[in-house]
Amino acid sequence: MDLFPLVPPTAPTCPPNSSYSLCVSSCPETCLGTGGPPGCEDVCVEGCECNPGFILSDDKCVPLGCC
């Protein structure tokens, strides 16, 4: 008897204009520049990243021309 049925994991919900991936940059490109904050070590992390044509501004993905 299986007490814990196998349920496939679901991807987390990402904010608007972004999508979930198993490998995103830990130092994403932002309106302030590329490579994240000074000293940021770029490694592969699981999470949300801005969709093509969008860039991170504070905690939101905005169109590239809106920085």
One Martini backbone bead per residue (centre of mass of N, CA, C, O) as a GRO file, in nm:
protein
   67
    1MET     BB    1   0.095   0.038   0.024
    2ASP     BB    2   0.056   0.378  -0.074
    3LEU     BB    3   0.086   0.670   0.117
    4PHE     BB    4   0.260   0.826  -0.122
    5PRO     BB    5   0.182   0.954  -0.392
    6LEU     BB    6   0.288   1.022  -0.702
    7VAL     BB    7   0.375   1.362  -0.772
    8PRO     BB    8   0.433   1.575  -0.993
    9PRO     BB    9   0.610   1.836  -1.033
   10THR     BB   10   0.571   2.186  -1.023
   11ALA     BB   11   0.607   2.479  -1.144
   12PRO     BB   12   0.654   2.773  -1.059
   13THR     BB   13   0.532   3.082  -1.024
   14CYS     BB   14   0.571   3.357  -1.224
   15PRO     BB   15   0.609   3.649  -1.310
   16PRO     BB   16   0.557   3.865  -1.524
   17ASN     BB   17   0.760   3.815  -1.804
   18SER     BB   18   0.824   3.516  -1.701
   19SER     BB   19   1.026   3.210  -1.648
   20TYR     BB   20   1.090   2.883  -1.584
   21SER     BB   21   1.407   2.731  -1.468
   22LEU     BB   22   1.675   2.515  -1.389
   23CYS     BB   23   1.875   2.740  -1.549
   24VAL     BB   24   1.993   3.034  -1.413
   25SER     BB   25   2.115   3.327  -1.347
   26SER     BB   26   2.254   3.478  -1.053
   27CYS     BB   27   2.332   3.735  -1.267
   28PRO     BB   28   2.128   3.928  -1.392
   29GLU     BB   29   2.012   4.130  -1.612
   30THR     BB   30   1.980   4.484  -1.586
   31CYS     BB   31   1.920   4.821  -1.590
   32LEU     BB   32   2.218   4.859  -1.451
   33GLY     BB   33   2.324   4.587  -1.591
   34THR     BB   34   2.555   4.344  -1.619
   35GLY     BB   35   2.607   4.072  -1.388
   36GLY     BB   36   2.515   4.225  -1.163
   37PRO     BB   37   2.653   4.275  -0.889
   38PRO     BB   38   2.929   4.331  -0.747
   39GLY     BB   39   3.074   4.008  -0.714
   40CYS     BB   40   2.908   3.825  -0.876
   41GLU     BB   41   2.843   3.479  -0.893
   42ASP     BB   42   2.804   3.292  -1.178
   43VAL     BB   43   2.536   3.066  -1.154
   44CYS     BB   44   2.339   2.790  -1.155
   45VAL     BB   45   1.984   2.832  -1.116
   46GLU     BB   46   1.674   2.799  -0.986
   47GLY     BB   47   1.410   2.977  -1.177
   48CYS     BB   48   1.340   3.298  -1.273
   49GLU     BB   49   1.309   3.463  -1.598
   50CYS     BB   50   1.326   3.671  -1.837
   51ASN     BB   51   1.197   3.732  -2.117
   52PRO     BB   52   1.226   3.802  -2.420
   53GLY     BB   53   1.252   4.163  -2.416
   54PHE     BB   54   1.336   4.155  -2.111
   55ILE     BB   55   1.406   4.323  -1.790
   56LEU     BB   56   1.543   4.380  -1.487
   57SER     BB   57   1.345   4.576  -1.242
   58ASP     BB   58   1.415   4.504  -0.965
   59ASP     BB   59   1.133   4.266  -0.943
   60LYS     BB   60   1.087   4.325  -1.260
   61CYS     BB   61   0.973   4.268  -1.589
   62VAL     BB   62   1.076   4.474  -1.853
   63PRO     BB   63   1.098   4.640  -2.112
   64LEU     BB   64   1.386   4.737  -2.256
   65GLY     BB   65   1.277   5.053  -2.303
   66CYS     BB   66   1.205   5.097  -1.962
   67CYS     BB   67   1.481   5.200  -1.807
   0.00000   0.00000   0.00000
